[in-house]
Amino acid sequence: VVGIDIAKRIHYACFVDDRGRVLRKSFSVSQSRDGFELFYQRILIEMKEQEKTEVIVGIEPTGHYWLNLAYFLEERGIPLAMVN
């Protein structure tokens, strides 16, 4: 599970396992194509290191700032869950 705190310019993401244990401390994700690409690579690396075959990204949709990331993840087949 990847939880993301959505913001205008810089999002913050954290990897946790299915039991809620933090696998990787929070890190920044720029609201840009390059930032999203780096984020996607981090997801793939973390999945390999943790020997995980599935991932889901959870966000709280803030204004319209989450849309670009949602479209980006959808293009790559990464499921997105919106939570309040």
N, C-alpha and C positions, 0 to 999 in steps of 0.2 A: 504494500500500500504506500502510495506517495501522497502525502497531504501537502497542499499548497495554500499559502496565504496570498491572496490576489491583491495587487496594488496597481497604481497608475504606471509606474516606471520599472519597479523592481519587485518581483514576487519572491517569496521564500518557500522552499520546499524541504521536506524531511521524509526519510524512508523509515517505515516501521514494518514489522512483520505481522502476521495474522493474529498474534497475541498481544499486539500493542507495544512490543519492545522496540526501542529506537535502534535501527541498524546503522544509520548515518545521520549525524547532526544536521541541523538546518543549514541551507546554503542558498545563495541568491541566484535568481533566474531573471535575466534582463528581458524586458518586454520588447523583444526584437527577434527577427528571424535567426540571427546568429545565437542569441541567448536560448531560443527554443531548440536549435540544433544541438547546442552543448548539453542542454537538459536531457534531450532524447538520448544522447550518447551516454550520459551518466546513468540513465535508467537501464540501458542495455548492459553496461559494465556491472552495475549493482546486481542485476538479475543473475548474471554469470557468476559473480563472486559469491552470492548467497544461494546459488543453485536453485533459483526460482524459475518456474516456467510461465507464470502468469503475473500480471501487474494490473493495478487499477489506480487511477489518479482521482483523488477527492479534493473538491474545491468548494468554497462558498462564493457563489457568483456575486461579484461586487460591481455594480453599475454595468458598464459594457466592457470593462477591462479584461474580462476572462475570455471573451469571444475569440480573439486571435489565437490564444493558446488552445482553446477547445477545437478549433478548426484544424490546427496543426497536428494535434494528437489524433484526431479522427482520421486524418490522411494516413497516419502510420499505424492505425489499428489498435491504438491504446484506449481502452475504455475509460470514460470519465463519469464520475458520480458527483452530483451537486448536492451539497448538504448545507443546512442552515445552522 
